Amino acid sequence: MDKIVALCKRRGFIFQNSEIYGGQNGFWDYGPLGTELKRNVRDVWYRDMVSAHNELLQPAGAPSTFQMVGLESSIIMHPQVWKCSGHYDLFHDMMVDCHACKGRFRQDHIPSTPCPQKPSKCVGEHTGCRLTEPREFNLMMKTIIGALGTDDDAAFLRPETAQGIFVNFKNVVDSSRVKLPFGICQVGKSFRNEITPRNFTFRSREFEQMEIEFFCHPSQSREWYTYWRDRRYNWYLNLGITRERLILRDHHQDELAHYSVGTADIEYAFPFLDAGEYGELEGIAHRGDFDLRSHMEGKLAKNAAGQLELERTADGQPKHRGSGKDLSYFDDQTRERFTPHVIEPSAGADRGTLAFICEAYHEDQQPDENGAMQERVVMRFHPRLAPVKVAVFPLIKKDGMPEKAMEIYGELKAAGLSVQYDQQAAIGRRYRRQDEIGTPYCLTIDGDTAKDGCVTIRDRDTLQQERIPVSKVVDEIQTRLKG
Ligand code: GAP
Protein backbone atom coordinates (compact mmCIF):
# COMPACT_ATOMS: atom_id res chain seq x y z
CA MET A 1 0.00 0.00 0.00
CA ASP A 2 2.87 2.40 0.79
CA LYS A 3 4.11 2.07 -2.78
CA ILE A 4 0.63 2.87 -4.13
CA VAL A 5 0.27 5.93 -1.88
CA ALA A 6 3.75 7.13 -2.95
CA LEU A 7 2.89 6.67 -6.64
CA CYS A 8 -0.40 8.55 -6.15
CA LYS A 9 1.53 11.52 -4.81
CA ARG A 10 4.51 11.31 -7.19
CA ARG A 11 2.41 11.13 -10.35
CA GLY A 12 -0.41 13.45 -9.26
CA PHE A 13 -3.29 11.10 -8.52
CA ILE A 14 -4.07 11.97 -4.88
CA PHE A 15 -2.61 14.57 -2.52
CA GLN A 16 -3.14 15.18 1.16
CA ASN A 17 -5.56 18.09 1.56
CA SER A 18 -4.01 21.42 2.71
CA GLU A 19 -0.66 19.66 2.74
CA ILE A 20 1.44 22.86 3.00
CA TYR A 21 -0.29 23.55 6.34
CA GLY A 22 0.26 20.04 7.67
CA GLY A 23 -2.88 18.48 6.17
CA GLN A 24 -6.48 18.13 7.29
CA ASN A 25 -7.30 14.65 8.53
CA GLY A 26 -9.98 12.87 6.52
CA PHE A 27 -9.84 15.15 3.46
CA TRP A 28 -8.05 14.46 0.17
CA ASP A 29 -7.38 16.31 -3.08
CA TYR A 30 -7.17 14.72 -6.51
CA GLY A 31 -4.29 15.86 -8.72
CA PRO A 32 -4.45 16.17 -12.52
CA LEU A 33 -4.36 12.41 -13.17
CA GLY A 34 -6.59 11.54 -10.21
CA THR A 35 -9.13 14.07 -11.42
CA GLU A 36 -9.25 12.38 -14.84
CA LEU A 37 -9.45 8.92 -13.27
CA LYS A 38 -12.23 9.76 -10.82
CA ARG A 39 -14.13 11.65 -13.50
CA ASN A 40 -13.91 8.51 -15.66
CA VAL A 41 -15.26 6.39 -12.78
CA ARG A 42 -18.23 8.74 -12.38
CA ASP A 43 -18.79 9.12 -16.13
CA VAL A 44 -18.61 5.37 -16.81
CA TRP A 45 -21.07 4.76 -13.95
CA TYR A 46 -23.47 7.45 -15.22
CA ARG A 47 -23.20 6.27 -18.80
CA ASP A 48 -23.73 2.60 -17.93
CA MET A 49 -26.59 3.30 -15.51
CA VAL A 50 -28.36 6.24 -17.20
CA SER A 51 -27.28 7.62 -20.59
CA ALA A 52 -26.68 4.31 -22.34
CA HIS A 53 -29.62 2.55 -20.68
CA ASN A 54 -32.23 1.56 -23.28
CA GLU A 55 -35.67 1.56 -21.66
CA LEU A 56 -37.15 -0.24 -24.67
CA LEU A 57 -35.06 -3.39 -24.14
CA GLN A 58 -35.28 -5.83 -21.25
CA PRO A 59 -31.74 -6.41 -19.92
CA ALA A 60 -30.73 -10.00 -19.16
CA GLY A 61 -31.88 -10.95 -15.66
CA ALA A 62 -34.23 -7.97 -15.26
CA PRO A 63 -37.87 -8.72 -14.41
CA SER A 64 -39.03 -6.17 -17.07
CA THR A 65 -37.97 -3.10 -19.00
CA PHE A 66 -37.37 0.01 -16.89
CA GLN A 67 -36.42 3.68 -17.06
CA MET A 68 -33.42 5.46 -15.54
CA VAL A 69 -33.12 9.23 -15.02
CA GLY A 70 -30.64 11.57 -13.33
CA LEU A 71 -30.98 14.11 -10.54
CA GLU A 72 -28.76 16.70 -8.90
CA SER A 73 -30.03 17.85 -5.52
CA SER A 74 -28.28 20.25 -3.18
CA ILE A 75 -25.92 19.32 -0.37
CA ILE A 76 -27.87 21.23 2.27
CA MET A 77 -31.50 20.28 2.74
CA HIS A 78 -34.32 21.15 5.12
CA PRO A 79 -33.34 19.89 8.63
CA GLN A 80 -36.61 17.95 8.83
CA VAL A 81 -35.33 15.66 6.05
CA TRP A 82 -32.72 14.24 8.44
CA LYS A 83 -35.20 13.95 11.31
CA CYS A 84 -37.60 11.86 9.22
CA SER A 85 -34.86 9.82 7.54
CA GLY A 86 -33.55 8.72 10.93
CA HIS A 87 -30.12 10.33 10.55
CA TYR A 88 -30.76 12.92 13.26
CA ASP A 89 -31.47 10.30 15.94
CA LEU A 90 -29.64 7.24 14.70
CA PHE A 91 -26.69 8.16 12.49
CA HIS A 92 -23.98 7.86 15.11
CA ASP A 93 -20.96 5.81 16.08
CA MET A 94 -19.88 4.96 19.61
CA MET A 95 -16.80 6.98 20.59
CA VAL A 96 -14.23 6.56 23.40
CA ASP A 97 -11.35 8.73 24.59
CA CYS A 98 -8.04 7.46 25.90
CA HIS A 99 -6.98 9.13 29.20
CA ALA A 100 -3.32 8.41 28.48
CA CYS A 101 -2.74 9.59 24.94
CA LYS A 102 -5.89 11.75 24.67
CA GLY A 103 -6.69 9.97 21.41
CA ARG A 104 -10.32 9.67 20.33
CA PHE A 105 -11.45 6.43 18.74
CA ARG A 106 -14.46 4.68 17.36
CA GLN A 107 -15.26 1.98 19.88
CA ASP A 108 -14.87 -0.67 17.19
CA HIS A 109 -11.62 0.87 15.85
CA ILE A 110 -9.46 0.95 19.00
CA PRO A 111 -5.87 0.35 17.93
CA SER A 112 -4.11 -2.68 19.32
CA THR A 113 -0.71 -0.98 19.08
CA PRO A 114 0.38 2.12 21.03
CA CYS A 115 -0.91 5.43 19.69
CA PRO A 116 1.70 7.09 17.47
CA GLN A 117 1.18 10.46 19.23
CA LYS A 118 2.34 9.31 22.67
CA PRO A 119 3.73 5.81 22.46
CA SER A 120 5.38 6.00 25.88
CA LYS A 121 2.11 6.89 27.64
CA CYS A 122 -0.22 4.69 25.68
CA VAL A 123 0.24 0.97 26.09
CA GLY A 124 -2.05 0.30 23.17
CA GLU A 125 -4.17 -2.48 24.68
CA HIS A 126 -6.61 0.10 25.79
CA THR A 127 -7.72 -1.86 28.68
CA GLY A 128 -10.71 -0.55 30.58
CA CYS A 129 -9.09 1.89 33.02
CA ARG A 130 -7.55 4.06 30.29
CA LEU A 131 -10.71 4.51 28.24
CA THR A 132 -13.76 6.65 28.88
CA GLU A 133 -17.20 5.06 28.72
CA PRO A 134 -18.42 4.83 25.10
CA ARG A 135 -20.78 7.61 24.07
CA GLU A 136 -22.79 8.41 20.98
CA PHE A 137 -21.36 10.74 18.38
CA ASN A 138 -23.57 11.92 15.50
CA LEU A 139 -21.70 11.78 12.20
CA MET A 140 -23.58 14.56 10.43
CA MET A 141 -21.58 17.75 9.84
CA LYS A 142 -23.29 20.88 11.06
CA THR A 143 -23.22 24.28 9.45
CA ILE A 144 -25.03 27.58 9.96
CA ILE A 145 -27.24 29.21 7.34
CA GLY A 146 -27.65 32.98 7.26
CA ALA A 147 -26.16 35.85 9.20
CA LEU A 148 -27.74 35.41 12.64
CA GLY A 149 -25.84 32.25 13.43
CA THR A 150 -28.20 30.94 16.10
CA ASP A 151 -28.88 27.27 16.78
CA ASP A 152 -32.18 27.68 14.95
CA ASP A 153 -30.16 28.34 11.79
CA ALA A 154 -28.22 25.07 12.06
CA ALA A 155 -28.30 22.77 9.07
CA PHE A 156 -26.45 19.65 8.05
CA LEU A 157 -24.25 18.78 5.11
CA ARG A 158 -25.86 15.67 3.62
CA PRO A 159 -24.36 12.37 4.84
CA GLU A 160 -25.78 10.62 1.74
CA THR A 161 -27.16 11.76 -1.61
CA ALA A 162 -30.12 9.36 -1.31
CA GLN A 163 -32.45 11.67 0.62
CA GLY A 164 -32.30 14.27 -2.16
CA ILE A 165 -33.80 11.60 -4.41
CA PHE A 166 -36.61 10.58 -2.03
CA VAL A 167 -37.78 14.14 -1.41
CA ASN A 168 -37.84 14.75 -5.18
CA PHE A 169 -39.67 11.51 -6.01
CA LYS A 170 -42.98 13.26 -6.68
CA ASN A 171 -41.34 16.06 -8.68
CA VAL A 172 -39.67 13.52 -10.97
CA VAL A 173 -42.86 11.48 -11.44
CA ASP A 174 -44.90 14.61 -12.20
CA SER A 175 -42.37 16.23 -14.53
CA SER A 176 -40.71 13.49 -16.56
CA ARG A 177 -43.41 10.97 -17.56
CA VAL A 178 -41.53 8.13 -15.88
CA LYS A 179 -43.57 5.03 -15.06
CA LEU A 180 -42.73 2.40 -12.48
CA PRO A 181 -40.35 0.62 -12.40
CA PHE A 182 -37.70 3.31 -12.74
CA GLY A 183 -34.50 4.49 -11.11
CA ILE A 184 -33.31 7.97 -10.15
CA CYS A 185 -29.54 8.32 -10.12
CA GLN A 186 -27.37 10.89 -8.44
CA VAL A 187 -23.64 11.51 -8.16
CA GLY A 188 -22.43 13.97 -5.56
CA LYS A 189 -20.53 14.88 -2.45
CA SER A 190 -21.48 13.59 0.98
CA PHE A 191 -19.99 14.46 4.35
CA ARG A 192 -19.57 12.44 7.52
CA ASN A 193 -17.72 13.49 10.63
CA GLU A 194 -15.90 10.16 10.83
CA ILE A 195 -14.22 9.72 14.22
CA THR A 196 -11.30 7.79 12.79
CA PRO A 197 -10.81 8.59 9.10
CA ARG A 198 -8.19 6.17 7.82
CA ASN A 199 -6.78 3.91 5.16
CA PHE A 200 -5.97 6.65 2.65
CA THR A 201 -9.21 7.79 0.96
CA PHE A 202 -11.17 4.72 2.10
CA ARG A 203 -12.76 6.41 5.12
CA SER A 204 -12.86 10.15 4.48
CA ARG A 205 -14.94 12.95 5.94
CA GLU A 206 -15.78 14.37 2.52
CA PHE A 207 -16.41 11.85 -0.25
CA GLU A 208 -18.50 11.26 -3.30
CA GLN A 209 -21.35 8.81 -3.76
CA MET A 210 -22.99 7.37 -6.86
CA GLU A 211 -26.47 6.30 -5.77
CA ILE A 212 -29.49 4.79 -7.45
CA GLU A 213 -32.92 4.71 -5.84
CA PHE A 214 -34.90 2.21 -7.87
CA PHE A 215 -38.68 2.40 -7.36
CA CYS A 216 -40.83 -0.64 -8.05
CA HIS A 217 -44.07 -2.38 -7.15
CA PRO A 218 -43.79 -4.09 -3.72
CA SER A 219 -44.69 -7.47 -5.24
CA GLN A 220 -41.62 -7.32 -7.51
CA SER A 221 -39.10 -5.83 -5.10
CA ARG A 222 -37.25 -9.04 -4.25
CA GLU A 223 -36.62 -9.86 -7.92
CA TRP A 224 -35.35 -6.31 -8.51
CA TYR A 225 -33.11 -6.56 -5.47
CA THR A 226 -31.47 -9.69 -6.88
CA TYR A 227 -31.15 -8.08 -10.32
CA TRP A 228 -29.39 -4.97 -9.00
CA ARG A 229 -27.17 -6.91 -6.65
CA ASP A 230 -25.83 -9.07 -9.49
CA ARG A 231 -25.66 -6.28 -12.03
CA ARG A 232 -23.67 -4.01 -9.78
CA TYR A 233 -21.22 -6.81 -8.87
CA ASN A 234 -20.63 -7.49 -12.56
CA TRP A 235 -20.03 -3.79 -13.22
CA TYR A 236 -16.79 -3.93 -11.21
CA LEU A 237 -15.72 -7.20 -12.85
CA ASN A 238 -16.28 -5.71 -16.30
CA LEU A 239 -14.00 -2.81 -15.37
CA GLY A 240 -11.13 -5.09 -14.52
CA ILE A 241 -11.51 -5.98 -10.83
CA THR A 242 -10.70 -9.66 -10.50
CA ARG A 243 -13.09 -12.14 -8.90
CA GLU A 244 -10.38 -13.25 -6.42
CA ARG A 245 -10.44 -9.81 -4.79
CA LEU A 246 -14.15 -8.94 -5.07
CA ILE A 247 -16.92 -10.51 -3.02
CA LEU A 248 -20.66 -10.11 -2.79
CA ARG A 249 -21.62 -10.50 0.86
CA ASP A 250 -25.19 -10.78 2.09
CA HIS A 251 -25.75 -9.06 5.42
CA HIS A 252 -26.80 -11.11 8.42
CA GLN A 253 -30.18 -10.19 9.89
CA ASP A 254 -28.55 -8.37 12.85
CA GLU A 255 -26.40 -6.21 10.54
CA LEU A 256 -29.36 -4.76 8.65
CA ALA A 257 -30.14 -1.06 9.00
CA HIS A 258 -33.38 -0.33 10.83
CA TYR A 259 -35.30 0.12 7.56
CA SER A 260 -33.78 -2.69 5.51
CA VAL A 261 -35.27 -6.08 4.72
CA GLY A 262 -32.16 -7.23 2.86
CA THR A 263 -28.73 -5.81 2.05
CA ALA A 264 -25.65 -7.09 0.25
CA ASP A 265 -22.24 -5.44 0.10
CA ILE A 266 -19.78 -5.53 -2.74
CA GLU A 267 -16.40 -5.71 -1.01
CA TYR A 268 -12.81 -5.49 -2.20
CA ALA A 269 -9.64 -6.98 -0.72
CA PHE A 270 -7.78 -3.68 -0.29
CA PRO A 271 -4.04 -4.17 0.28
CA PHE A 272 -4.16 -2.26 3.60
CA LEU A 273 -6.43 -4.93 5.08
CA ASP A 274 -5.33 -8.21 6.62
CA ALA A 275 -5.52 -11.33 4.46
CA GLY A 276 -9.12 -12.52 4.19
CA GLU A 277 -10.54 -9.08 5.06
CA TYR A 278 -12.56 -6.97 2.64
CA GLY A 279 -13.65 -3.32 2.56
CA GLU A 280 -17.05 -2.13 1.32
CA LEU A 281 -17.25 -0.52 -2.13
CA GLU A 282 -20.99 -0.47 -2.50
CA GLY A 283 -24.11 -1.54 -0.61
CA ILE A 284 -27.27 -2.78 -2.33
CA ALA A 285 -30.19 -2.38 0.06
CA HIS A 286 -33.81 -3.38 -0.15
CA ARG A 287 -35.32 -0.42 1.72
CA GLY A 288 -38.96 -1.34 1.34
CA ASP A 289 -41.25 1.72 1.59
CA PHE A 290 -39.44 3.13 4.62
CA ASP A 291 -38.11 6.32 3.02
CA LEU A 292 -41.16 7.48 1.09
CA ARG A 293 -43.45 6.69 4.03
CA SER A 294 -41.13 8.51 6.47
CA HIS A 295 -41.22 11.66 4.34
CA MET A 296 -45.01 11.41 4.18
CA GLU A 297 -45.90 10.36 7.72
CA GLY A 298 -42.89 11.20 9.92
CA LYS A 299 -40.08 9.18 11.42
CA LEU A 300 -40.97 5.51 11.53
CA ALA A 301 -39.74 2.83 13.89
CA LYS A 302 -40.33 -0.92 14.12
CA ASN A 303 -42.98 -1.95 16.67
CA ALA A 304 -42.89 -5.16 18.74
CA ALA A 305 -44.38 -7.08 15.82
CA GLY A 306 -41.57 -5.85 13.53
CA GLN A 307 -43.88 -3.54 11.61
CA LEU A 308 -42.96 0.06 10.78
CA GLU A 309 -45.13 2.64 12.51
CA LEU A 310 -44.93 6.32 13.40
CA GLU A 311 -42.53 6.85 16.28
CA ARG A 312 -44.16 8.83 19.11
CA THR A 313 -42.93 10.75 22.15
CA ALA A 314 -44.05 9.78 25.68
CA ASP A 315 -47.08 12.07 25.38
CA GLY A 316 -48.17 10.43 22.13
CA GLN A 317 -47.03 13.14 19.69
CA PRO A 318 -45.16 12.15 16.50
CA LYS A 319 -41.44 12.25 17.31
CA HIS A 320 -40.63 13.91 13.97
CA ARG A 321 -43.42 15.03 11.67
CA GLY A 322 -43.30 14.17 7.97
CA SER A 323 -44.15 16.50 5.11
CA GLY A 324 -47.78 15.42 5.01
CA LYS A 325 -47.47 15.29 1.19
CA ASP A 326 -48.74 12.32 -0.75
CA LEU A 327 -45.70 10.43 -2.07
CA SER A 328 -47.65 7.39 -3.22
CA TYR A 329 -47.79 6.29 -6.85
CA PHE A 330 -50.86 5.76 -9.02
CA ASP A 331 -50.60 3.11 -11.72
CA ASP A 332 -53.00 4.27 -14.42
CA GLN A 333 -53.03 0.86 -16.13
CA THR A 334 -53.99 -1.22 -13.08
CA ARG A 335 -55.76 1.72 -11.35
CA GLU A 336 -53.83 0.83 -8.20
CA ARG A 337 -52.40 3.38 -5.73
CA PHE A 338 -49.49 2.27 -3.56
CA THR A 339 -46.21 3.36 -1.96
CA PRO A 340 -43.37 1.99 -4.10
CA HIS A 341 -40.62 -0.16 -2.66
CA VAL A 342 -37.04 0.94 -3.13
CA ILE A 343 -33.87 -0.92 -4.07
CA GLU A 344 -30.77 1.18 -3.45
CA PRO A 345 -27.40 0.41 -5.04
CA SER A 346 -25.18 2.94 -3.26
CA ALA A 347 -21.54 3.17 -4.39
CA GLY A 348 -18.62 5.30 -3.22
CA ALA A 349 -16.80 7.06 -6.07
CA ASP A 350 -13.64 7.52 -4.00
CA ARG A 351 -13.61 3.93 -2.74
CA GLY A 352 -14.22 2.70 -6.30
CA THR A 353 -11.38 4.90 -7.57
CA LEU A 354 -9.08 3.58 -4.83
CA ALA A 355 -9.99 -0.03 -5.65
CA PHE A 356 -9.30 0.57 -9.36
CA ILE A 357 -5.92 2.11 -8.42
CA CYS A 358 -5.00 -0.84 -6.14
CA GLU A 359 -6.12 -3.39 -8.72
CA ALA A 360 -4.18 -1.64 -11.50
CA TYR A 361 -0.85 -1.57 -9.66
CA HIS A 362 1.65 -4.12 -11.02
CA GLU A 363 5.41 -4.48 -11.01
CA ASP A 364 7.32 -6.46 -13.61
CA GLN A 365 10.69 -6.56 -15.37
CA GLN A 366 11.26 -5.27 -18.89
CA PRO A 367 14.46 -4.95 -20.95
CA ASP A 368 15.72 -1.39 -21.56
CA GLU A 369 17.32 -0.09 -24.81
CA ASN A 370 20.53 -1.96 -23.97
CA GLY A 371 18.78 -5.22 -23.12
CA ALA A 372 19.33 -4.88 -19.34
CA MET A 373 16.29 -5.89 -17.27
CA GLN A 374 14.63 -2.96 -15.51
CA GLU A 375 11.90 -2.91 -12.89
CA ARG A 376 8.69 -1.53 -14.39
CA VAL A 377 5.65 -0.21 -12.52
CA VAL A 378 2.57 -0.48 -14.69
CA MET A 379 -0.94 0.63 -13.84
CA ARG A 380 -3.20 -1.75 -15.73
CA PHE A 381 -6.31 0.45 -15.72
CA HIS A 382 -9.21 -0.65 -17.87
CA PRO A 383 -9.00 1.55 -21.01
CA ARG A 384 -12.37 3.14 -20.17
CA LEU A 385 -10.95 4.33 -16.84
CA ALA A 386 -7.35 5.17 -17.78
CA PRO A 387 -6.71 8.88 -17.07
CA VAL A 388 -4.60 9.27 -20.21
CA LYS A 389 -5.76 7.22 -23.19
CA VAL A 390 -2.86 7.71 -25.54
CA ALA A 391 0.62 9.26 -25.63
CA VAL A 392 2.31 10.62 -28.75
CA PHE A 393 6.10 10.55 -29.17
CA PRO A 394 8.35 11.76 -31.98
CA LEU A 395 11.22 9.24 -31.97
CA ILE A 396 13.76 12.09 -32.23
CA LYS A 397 13.47 15.86 -32.14
CA LYS A 398 14.30 16.46 -35.82
CA ASP A 399 13.57 15.44 -39.43
CA GLY A 400 9.96 16.66 -39.22
CA MET A 401 9.01 14.08 -36.57
CA PRO A 402 7.94 16.58 -33.85
CA GLU A 403 5.78 18.45 -36.39
CA LYS A 404 4.02 15.24 -37.50
CA ALA A 405 3.62 14.13 -33.88
CA MET A 406 2.08 17.48 -32.93
CA GLU A 407 -0.34 17.21 -35.84
CA ILE A 408 -1.49 13.74 -34.67
CA TYR A 409 -1.66 14.99 -31.08
CA GLY A 410 -3.94 17.81 -32.26
CA GLU A 411 -6.26 15.39 -34.06
CA LEU A 412 -6.56 13.16 -30.99
CA LYS A 413 -7.26 16.21 -28.81
CA ALA A 414 -9.88 17.46 -31.24
CA ALA A 415 -11.58 14.06 -30.93
CA GLY A 416 -11.89 14.72 -27.18
CA LEU A 417 -9.34 12.13 -26.07
CA SER A 418 -7.06 12.60 -23.08
CA VAL A 419 -3.60 12.66 -24.72
CA GLN A 420 -0.04 13.43 -23.64
CA TYR A 421 2.77 14.62 -25.89
CA ASP A 422 6.31 13.69 -24.85
CA GLN A 423 9.59 14.23 -26.68
CA GLN A 424 11.96 14.14 -23.69
CA ALA A 425 14.40 11.26 -23.01
CA ALA A 426 14.96 7.89 -24.66
CA ILE A 427 11.88 6.14 -26.03
CA GLY A 428 12.10 3.36 -23.41
CA ARG A 429 11.96 5.89 -20.59
CA ARG A 430 8.99 7.58 -22.21
CA TYR A 431 7.16 4.23 -22.40
CA ARG A 432 7.89 3.63 -18.73
CA ARG A 433 6.56 7.05 -17.73
CA GLN A 434 3.29 6.22 -19.48
CA ASP A 435 3.14 2.67 -18.07
CA GLU A 436 3.40 4.12 -14.58
CA ILE A 437 0.26 6.20 -15.09
CA GLY A 438 -1.57 3.45 -16.97
CA THR A 439 -1.75 4.89 -20.51
CA PRO A 440 -3.04 1.98 -22.64
CA TYR A 441 -1.53 3.09 -25.97
CA CYS A 442 1.59 4.94 -27.13
CA LEU A 443 2.13 6.18 -30.69
CA THR A 444 5.64 6.73 -32.02
CA ILE A 445 6.40 8.80 -35.11
CA ASP A 446 9.71 7.65 -36.58
CA GLY A 447 11.88 8.07 -39.68
CA ASP A 448 9.64 5.78 -41.77
CA THR A 449 6.46 7.75 -41.03
CA ALA A 450 7.19 10.32 -43.74
CA LYS A 451 7.72 7.46 -46.26
CA ASP A 452 4.98 4.92 -45.44
CA GLY A 453 2.42 7.22 -43.74
CA CYS A 454 2.32 4.89 -40.70
CA VAL A 455 3.09 5.18 -36.97
CA THR A 456 3.86 2.50 -34.39
CA ILE A 457 1.16 1.79 -31.80
CA ARG A 458 2.35 0.02 -28.67
CA ASP A 459 -0.02 -1.75 -26.28
CA ARG A 460 0.72 -1.27 -22.55
CA ASP A 461 -0.30 -4.80 -21.53
CA THR A 462 0.78 -7.05 -24.41
CA LEU A 463 3.73 -4.80 -25.34
CA GLN A 464 2.93 -5.61 -28.95
CA GLN A 465 3.85 -3.01 -31.52
CA GLU A 466 2.04 -2.58 -34.86
CA ARG A 467 2.21 -0.14 -37.72
CA ILE A 468 -1.04 1.69 -38.44
CA PRO A 469 -1.78 4.41 -41.02
CA VAL A 470 -1.69 7.97 -39.69
CA SER A 471 -5.06 8.60 -41.35
CA LYS A 472 -6.66 5.88 -39.15
CA VAL A 473 -5.08 6.80 -35.81
CA VAL A 474 -8.15 8.43 -34.23
CA ASP A 475 -10.51 5.61 -35.37
CA GLU A 476 -8.09 2.93 -34.25
CA ILE A 477 -7.68 4.41 -30.75
CA GLN A 478 -11.44 4.92 -30.36
CA THR A 479 -12.15 1.33 -31.45
CA ARG A 480 -9.56 -0.09 -29.06
CA LEU A 481 -10.88 2.00 -26.17
CA LYS A 482 -14.40 0.62 -26.72
CA GLY A 483 -13.11 -2.95 -26.97
N1 GAP B 1 -27.63 5.77 1.07
C1 GAP B 1 -27.01 4.62 1.65
C2 GAP B 1 -25.66 4.88 2.12
O1 GAP B 1 -25.19 6.01 2.17
P1 GAP B 1 -23.53 3.68 3.06
O2 GAP B 1 -23.18 2.24 3.09
O3 GAP B 1 -23.45 4.44 4.34
O4 GAP B 1 -25.00 3.75 2.45
C3 GAP B 1 -22.63 3.99 0.64
O5 GAP B 1 -22.63 4.42 1.98
C4 GAP B 1 -21.22 4.00 0.08
O6 GAP B 1 -20.62 5.29 0.28
C5 GAP B 1 -20.27 3.01 0.77
O7 GAP B 1 -20.38 1.72 0.23
C6 GAP B 1 -18.92 3.63 0.48
O8 GAP B 1 -18.47 3.26 -0.82
C7 GAP B 1 -19.23 5.12 0.48
N2 GAP B 1 -18.82 5.70 1.77
C8 GAP B 1 -19.53 5.71 2.91
N3 GAP B 1 -18.84 6.31 3.90
C9 GAP B 1 -17.66 6.70 3.36
C10 GAP B 1 -16.51 7.38 3.86
N4 GAP B 1 -16.45 7.83 5.12
N5 GAP B 1 -15.47 7.60 3.02
C11 GAP B 1 -15.51 7.19 1.74
N6 GAP B 1 -16.58 6.55 1.21
C12 GAP B 1 -17.64 6.30 2.00
Boltz pocket constraint, residues with backbone or C-beta under 6 A from the ligand:
constraints:
  - pocket:
      binder: B
      contacts: [[A, 159], [A, 160], [A, 161], [A, 162], [A, 192], [A, 194], [A, 201], [A, 202], [A, 203], [A, 204], [A, 205], [A, 206], [A, 207], [A, 208], [A, 209], [A, 211], [A, 280], [A, 281], [A, 282], [A, 283], [A, 344], [A, 346], [A, 347], [A, 348], [A, 349], [A, 350], [A, 351], [A, 352]]
      max_distance: 6.0
